[in-house]
């Protein structure tokens, strides 16, 4: 087993980083989380937590704390975005819990991050440092990785047993790796907002909605215990902004939804403000580990959100990383085992998300064929197509 004298350092206190800290702490490791932001404010709005992710959170004693803020949708209602006609429905709710042993929840990102953060603060062997940045990373002989910690104009040298880059799609840790590339824009942009649930039809507030249309699709689901509706409009467009997220106008959203169902247009019209996000991809086939460095979550494999598995894959990564470090005497060997265990699955999920991107945005006769195929498959077979994702359980 690796030496426990030095902590495992994690760059990034997002969902992946906090989950990894909890998993490593439960495995008996000291952890130091280094976060560039001076306070934790989760960007974005909603996310979907499928049973594979909820199983990890249950093991980390986070699921019960999250439950009051979570919603368990009854189904995913799939509709044609232009005609408004329902083409298929995928059962969720109690049927998911019975099938996989864990729920399918939709939550606000901030609620999940707060539940993880509260759990982190209960662990005395997790040191969370905000407003800090990791720089000047070097391998310090065979035993440790050394780096400089910048905080409020000061510099502090540190050593760690390993450095885990959980610092998102624009990871600074990833930039250290040989044979790694920057994230690339996928040609897809997400317009995100939340709207009050008051006054919305009940069928919208008990289901996840998926509307398919030419060159765009729309997703919505309740969050914050059902008080708000998370609404995302995903479109094909060129990204010209200088940042990966910026405010957006309602006119841009209205233009993307011209000729769409009045139901979708009415939902979008309720929004008071929008943010637009560049959807970027990190090639999961590139190296994730190098000696005592490892990548996790979006830093290793940022993907399109068209399988709703981005957060779930980071949560799974965290569980497997902790298990690998516990199981191997050599830290570099443990990280290699983590990469070998995770990469095939993540690459398969990433490929499915890209396939869905093409299918969701079909038009004309091909869209008609897609809708017909969804109807013919039926609820049970549609649900069964996700078995290989949802049945995953974290290794002991």
N, C-alpha and C positions, 0 to 999 in steps of 0.2 A: 504494500500500500504506500502511496506517495507520502512524503514528509508533511506533517501537519504544523510545522513550526511557522512557515510562511502562509499567508492566506491565499486563497484563489481570488484574484482581482477580476471584477466585471465592469467593463466600460458600458454604461447605459442603464438607466433605471426605468425603462419601459416595461411592458408586460413580460417580455422574454427575460430581461435581466433580473427583475424581481422574482420571477418564478424560479430561475436558475439559482438565485441566492437561497431561496427557501429549500429547494431540493438538495443543494450541497450542504446546507446547514443540518438538515435532517440526516444526511449521510456522515455527519461528524466533522465537516470541514469548516474552518474559519473563512469568512468571506468579507471582502471589502468592495462595496459598490461605489463606483466613481461616476457621477452624473454632471454633465456640463451645465445644465440649468440650475439656477439658484433655488427654484421651487418646482415641485412636480405638478405639472398641469398637462394632463393627457390631451394630445391633439386629436382632432377628429370628433366623432360622435358615437355611433353605434357599432357594435360588432356581434357576430353570431358565434356562440360557443356550442359546438357539437359534442356528442357523448365522449369522443376520444379526448377532447380537452377537459371536459368536466370531470372525467375519471382522474386525471392528474390533480386537478384542483381539489377534489375530494380527499385524495391521499395527503395533500398538503394542508388540510384543515382550513381551506379557504371557501369551499362551496357553500357551507351553511351561512357564513357571514355575508355572502353575496346574494343569497336567495331573496331577501326582501326587495332588492332593487331589480331582480331579474323577471323576465316574462317568458313563459313557455308557450309559444304559438301553437295553435291547434293544427295548422297545416301551412305548407307553402302553396299559395294559389298562383298558378302560372296563367297569364292571360296575353292575348295579342294586344300590343300597345295601341294599335290604330283602331281596331274594331271594338276593343274592350271585352271581347268574348273570352270566357275562360276556356282554356284548352286542356288543362290538367291540374291535378291537385296531389301533393305529396303529403301523406299524414305525418304529423309530428306529435306533440303533446304526450299523453300517457302511452301511446303505442311505441314511441321511441324509447321511453324509459323502460318499458317491459322488454323491448327487443334487445337493448344494449346494456341495461343496468345503470345507465346514467341519463340525465335529461338533455334536451336540446333547448338552450336558453338564448334569448337576445338581451343584451345589456348595453348600457352606456359605458364607453371605454373608461371614463373617469371612475365609475363605480367599481369596475374590476381593478383598476390600478389602486384605488383606495383600499380595497379589501386585501390586496397583496401587500400594500405598504403597511397596513396595520399588523399583518402577520409578521412581516420583516422586523418591525419594531419590537415584537415580543421575543425575538431571538437575540440574546446578548452577544452571540458570536458573529453577528452580521454588523459590519461597520458601514453606514451609509454616509457618503460625503457628497454634498451638493455644492454646486458652483465650482466644480473642479474639472480639470481637463488632463488627460493622459498624453504626454508627449515623450519624445526621445526614447523610444522603446529599444532595448538591446538585450540579447541573450547573455546572461551573466554566468558563463560556465555551464556545466551540465545540470545544475540543480535549480536555478531560479531564472526568472525574467525580471529585468530592472527597467524602471521608467521614472520619468519626472512628473510630479503632480503639481500642476499650476493652480493656485487659488488666491484670488484677491491680490494679485501682484507678487505673491510669494512663490517660491519653488521648493519642493520637498522631494528628495530622492526616496524611492520605494522599491522593495523587492516583493515578488509574489511567486507562488508555486506555478501559477499559470495566469495568463491574461486572456479573458474571454471578451470578444467584441460582440456586444449585444446593442450596438449603438446605431442601429437602423440602416435604412437604405443608403444613406450617404456616410457610411461607416469610415471613421478615421483609422480604426484598427485594420480594416480590410486593405487600406492603402499601403500597409506595411508588407503585405503578402506578395511574394513573387507569383507571376502568372495569374494575377487577379486583374479584373477590369472594373471600370466605374459602372455604376448603374446606368441603364439606358432607358430612355423614354419609349413606351410601347405604342405610342400613337393613340392612347386612350386617356381621357380625362374624366375625373369624377367631380361632379358638382354636389356638395353636401349641405344639408341643413337639418334642423329639427323644428317641428311645429307642435303647438299644444294639441293634446288629444281631445280636449273638450269640443264637442260638436261634431266629431267625426263619426261615420257609420260604424256600428259595432263589428261588422265583418272585417273592416280594415284593422280594428284594434285587437282582434283575436288571431290574426293570421300574419304570416310574412307574405308580402306581395312581390311578384316578379313579373314585370311587363316587358315583352320582347318586341322590338321594332327595328326598322332599317337603320343601321349605323348607330343604334343607341339602345339602351334598355334602362329600366327603372326598378329600383328595389326600395321597399319600405317595410318597417316593422316597429312595434311599440318598444319603448325603452323606459328607463327610470320608473320601474314599477307600473308602467302603463300610463304615466302622466304625459309622455311625449311620444311623438312619432318621428323616427329617424327616416329621412328621405334622401336617396342618392340617385342622381341622374348621371349615367355613364355614357359618354359619347366618344365617337372617333373624331379627333381633331389634332392639329399641330399645336404643340406647346411653345409659346413664345415668351413666357414670363421668365424673369431672372431668378425666381425662386421656385421651389417645387409645390408651394401652396400660397394662394393669395386670394383676396376678396374677389367675388364675381358679381355681375349684375343679374338681376332677375330677367332682363331682356334676353340675355344669352341663353338662359334656361328655356324661356318661352319660345325662342327661335328653334331650339333643339327639339321641342315638343310640339311644333306646329303640325297640325293634322293628326295629332294623337287623340286618344279617348278623352272626352270631357272630364272623366273622373280623375285622370292623371293631371290634366291641366289645372283642375280646381285644387288638387292637393298642392301642386307647385305654387299656385297663386297665393296660398296661405303663408308662404315663407316671408319673413321680414328681412332676411339676409342669407347670403350664400357664400361658401368658400369653394374654390376650385383647386383640385389636387392633381398633379401630374402622376399618372400611374406608371411606375418604373419597375424594371425587372433586373434582378441580379442572377446571372447564370449559375444555377445550382450545380452544374458539372465542374465548376472551377474549384480549386483547393479551398477547403475549410480550415485546415490545420497546418501548422508549421512549428515543429518542435514543441514549445510551450505556449503557443498562440492558438486560439480557436475562434471561429465565428459561429454565431447563433442567430436564429430568426431572420429578419429582413436583411441583416448584414451579410448572411450567407446565401439567402435564396428569396429575396423579395419577389412576389408573384402577383399576377392579376387577381382581383378579388372575386373571380367568377366561379369559385367553388366555396367561398366563404371559409377559407382555411388558413389565411395568413397568420392570425393570432394563434390558432390551434397548432400549427406547425412549430411556432416558437415555443409554445408550452410543452409540446412533445419533445422538442430538442432539449429543453431544460431537464426533463426527467431522465432522458437517456444519457445526457452528459454526466449527471450526478451518479448514475448507476455505473457508468464506465470508469469514472475516477475511483469509485469505491472498489471496483473489481480488479484493477490492475496495479501491480507494484510500481510500474514505470509510468510517470505522468505523460510523457510523449506517446507511449503506447496506448494509454487510456484515451487520449484525444483522437488518435488514429482509429481506435475502435468505435468511438462515438461517430466520427465521420463515416466510417464504413457502414455502421448500422442505420444511419439516418439518410444518407444521400440517395439510395435507390427509391425510397418512399417519397421523399420530397420532390425528386425529379419527376416522378409519376404524377403527383398532385399538380406540380407546376405545368406539366404538359396538358393535363385535363383542363386547367383554368384557361390555357390558350386555345384549346379546342372549343370550349364553351364560348369564348369571345367571338369566334367565327360563327357558331351556331346561333347565338342570341341575336346577332345583328343581320341576319339574312333578310332578304326582301323578295317580293314577287313570288313566282312559282316555288322557289326554294323555301321561302318562309311558309308557304302553304303546306309543303311536304313535311317541314319540321313540325308544324302544329298537328298535322294528321298523325305523324309518328308518335308524338307525345300522347295523343288521345288513345291510340291503339295500345300503347304500353300499359296504361292503367296505373292506379295508385300503388299497388303492391310491387310491381316490377320497377317502377320509378324509384321507390324507396329502396329496393334491393340493390340498385346500382351503386349505392353509397356504402354498402356493407363493408367493403375493403377499407374504407376510411374510418367509419364510425366504430367498427369492432376493435380497433387497435387499443391495446392496453399497455401501460407503462411497465417495463421490466422491473422485477423486484430487485 
